[in-house]
Amino acid sequence: MRTGTIAITGRPNVGKSTLLNRLIGAKVSITSRKAQTTRHRILGVRTDEVAQYVFLDTPGFQTRHRNLLNRAMNRAVTDALASADVALLVVDAAGLKPEDEAVMALLPKGHPVVLAINKSDQQKNQNSLLVVADRASKLAHFDAIVPVSAKTGKNEEGLLAALAEHLPEGVPMYEADTLTDRPERFLAAEMIREKVFRLSGEEIPYGCEVVIDKFELDGNLRRIYATILVDRPGHKSILVGAGGEKMKRIGTEARVDMEKLFGGKVFLELWVKVKGGWADSAAMLRSLGYQ
């Protein structure tokens, strides 16, 4: 059997996390249309009769922002690429950008690299895929180039076959039913943060983080108490909303996703706290799980 690690990398907003969730058949990595949605390295596992694929979903490589949080996110990218058996670079079928070229410069030499051209189903002129593939091939070496759609699953099997070909032979690293190595406490915080990203304006998400204050398991019921940290006092009032309506919606949608993934009822209580400068505090970032 083939088994190994695959680092999923690319610029922000090309669909890396959506692709991971599609490939493993469960939502373990949060998604939104905003950059910085993925901040941690997320491990996802798929096991079939051919191989065990251990995917490492990495943050979008940051080229514009340089606070401590962004530097920690970029380290997660480079560390995953250096340690993985295969690199999976995801680009947008609409065309390459300078940020894509910055990520290509990070691709490890001597490691297999597969290029996934995502959102290929959205291109009316399929010749545009050839343009993207040709330009990418002039910038880096790829062992395989596969057009895919993370949203619809188009050519999923073709991508898996290309990846399996370059995985080393060996015994599986995880049990066959394993989906991720992340604990429920971490997944709960991520699902809350996803709803903040999706339901708030452009400015708030980048200055927010979620802390799980208490996680209690009572039979099949999970009681979760969490705090959403924001960078400025004005962000708190926006996030809470008139009469607490926005916070109520964030909590409701996060709870529904948790119950679906955890397979049991969830009681969720949320608070908002102002913590200015958290993204540039080394001690705070360590406490939040950033290296």
Residue pairs with C-beta under 8 A, 6 or more apart in sequence:
1 50
1 51
1 52
1 169
1 170
1 171
1 172
2 50
2 51
2 52
2 164
2 167
2 168
2 169
2 170
3 51
3 52
3 53
3 54
3 167
3 168
3 169
3 170
3 171
3 172
3 173
4 51
4 53
4 54
4 84
4 85
4 86
4 167
4 168
4 170
5 54
5 55
5 56
5 83
5 84
5 85
5 86
6 53
6 54
6 55
6 56
6 84
6 85
6 86
6 87
6 88
6 163
6 167
7 56
7 58
7 80
7 81
7 83
7 84
7 86
7 87
7 88
8 16
8 19
8 20
8 55
8 56
8 57
8 58
8 88
8 90
9 16
9 58
9 61
9 77
9 80
9 81
9 87
9 88
9 89
9 90
9 103
9 106
9 107
10 16
10 60
10 61
10 89
10 90
10 91
10 100
10 103
11 60
11 61
11 63
11 91
11 97
11 99
11 100
11 102
11 103
12 35
12 36
12 59
12 60
12 61
12 62
12 99
13 33
13 34
13 35
13 60
13 92
14 60
14 90
14 91
14 92
14 118
15 90
15 92
15 118
15 119
15 150
15 151
16 29
16 38
16 57
16 58
16 60
16 90
17 29
17 30
17 31
17 37
17 38
17 42
17 57
18 31
18 150
18 151
19 90
19 116
19 118
19 148
19 150
20 28
20 29
20 42
20 44
20 55
20 57
21 27
21 28
21 29
21 31
21 44
21 150
22 150
22 151
22 153
22 156
23 44
23 46
23 53
23 55
23 156
23 159
23 160
24 44
24 45
24 46
24 55
24 179
24 180
25 46
25 179
26 44
26 179
26 261
27 257
27 260
27 261
28 42
28 44
28 179
28 180
28 182
28 187
28 261
29 38
29 42
29 44
29 57
29 190
30 37
30 38
30 190
30 191
30 193
30 194
30 197
31 37
31 194
32 194
32 197
32 198
32 205
34 197
34 202
34 205
34 206
35 60
36 59
36 60
36 62
36 73
36 205
36 206
37 194
37 197
37 205
38 57
38 58
38 59
38 60
39 59
39 69
39 73
39 290
40 59
40 76
40 186
40 190
40 289
40 290
41 56
41 57
41 58
41 59
41 76
41 79
41 80
42 56
42 57
42 180
42 182
43 54
43 55
43 56
43 57
43 180
43 181
43 182
44 54
44 55
44 57
44 179
44 180
45 52
45 53
45 54
45 55
45 173
45 174
45 178
45 179
45 180
45 181
46 52
46 53
46 55
46 160
47 53
47 172
47 174
47 176
47 177
47 178
48 160
50 160
50 164
51 160
51 163
51 164
51 167
52 172
52 173
52 174
52 176
53 160
53 163
53 164
53 167
54 173
54 174
55 88
56 80
56 84
58 76
58 77
58 80
58 81
59 73
59 74
59 76
59 77
60 73
61 74
61 77
61 99
61 102
61 103
61 106
62 70
62 73
62 74
63 98
63 99
63 102
67 279
67 280
68 279
68 280
68 281
68 282
68 285
69 279
69 280
69 285
69 290
72 285
72 290
72 291
73 290
75 291
76 291
77 103
77 106
78 106
81 87
81 106
81 107
81 108
81 111
82 108
84 111
85 111
85 112
85 166
85 167
85 168
86 111
86 112
86 113
86 114
86 163
86 166
86 167
87 107
87 108
87 111
87 112
87 113
87 114
88 113
88 114
88 116
88 163
89 103
89 104
89 107
89 113
89 114
89 115
89 116
89 140
89 142
90 116
90 118
91 100
91 115
91 116
91 117
91 118
91 132
91 136
92 117
92 118
92 119
93 117
93 118
93 119
93 120
93 122
93 123
93 128
93 129
93 132
93 147
94 119
94 122
94 123
94 128
95 128
95 131
95 132
96 132
96 135
96 136
96 139
100 136
101 139
104 136
104 139
104 140
107 113
107 140
112 143
112 166
113 140
113 141
113 142
113 143
114 142
114 143
114 144
114 145
114 146
114 159
114 162
114 163
114 166
115 133
115 136
115 142
115 144
115 145
115 146
116 146
116 147
116 148
116 159
117 129
117 132
117 133
117 145
117 146
117 147
117 148
118 148
118 149
118 150
119 149
119 150
119 151
120 126
120 129
120 147
120 148
120 149
120 154
120 155
121 149
121 151
121 152
121 154
122 149
123 129
129 147
133 145
136 142
136 145
137 145
143 162
143 166
144 162
144 165
144 166
146 155
146 158
146 159
146 162
147 154
147 155
148 154
148 155
148 156
148 158
148 159
149 155
174 181
180 187
184 215
184 222
184 262
185 212
185 215
186 289
187 258
187 261
188 212
188 215
188 222
188 224
188 226
188 254
188 258
189 210
189 211
189 212
189 226
190 210
191 254
191 257
191 258
191 261
192 210
192 226
192 228
192 250
192 251
192 254
192 268
192 270
193 208
193 209
193 210
193 228
194 254
194 257
195 249
195 250
195 251
195 253
195 254
196 204
196 205
196 208
196 210
196 228
196 239
196 250
197 205
198 253
199 246
199 249
199 250
199 253
200 208
200 238
200 239
200 246
201 238
203 235
204 230
204 235
204 238
204 239
207 230
207 231
207 232
207 235
207 279
208 228
208 229
208 230
208 231
208 235
208 239
209 228
209 229
209 278
209 279
209 288
210 226
210 227
210 228
210 229
211 226
211 227
211 229
211 288
212 224
212 225
212 226
213 225
213 226
213 227
213 271
214 223
214 224
214 225
215 222
215 223
215 224
215 225
216 222
216 223
216 224
217 223
220 263
220 264
220 265
221 264
221 265
221 266
221 267
222 258
222 262
222 264
222 265
222 266
222 267
223 266
223 267
224 258
224 266
224 267
224 268
224 269
225 269
225 271
226 268
226 269
226 270
226 271
227 270
227 271
227 272
227 273
228 239
228 270
228 271
228 272
228 273
229 273
229 274
229 275
229 278
230 236
230 239
230 272
230 273
230 274
230 275
231 274
231 275
231 276
231 277
231 278
231 279
232 274
232 276
233 274
235 274
236 272
236 273
236 274
238 246
239 246
239 247
239 250
239 272
240 246
240 247
240 272
241 247
241 248
241 249
247 270
247 272
250 270
251 268
251 269
251 270
254 268
255 266
255 268
258 266
258 268
259 265
259 266
275 284
278 284
278 285
278 288
279 285
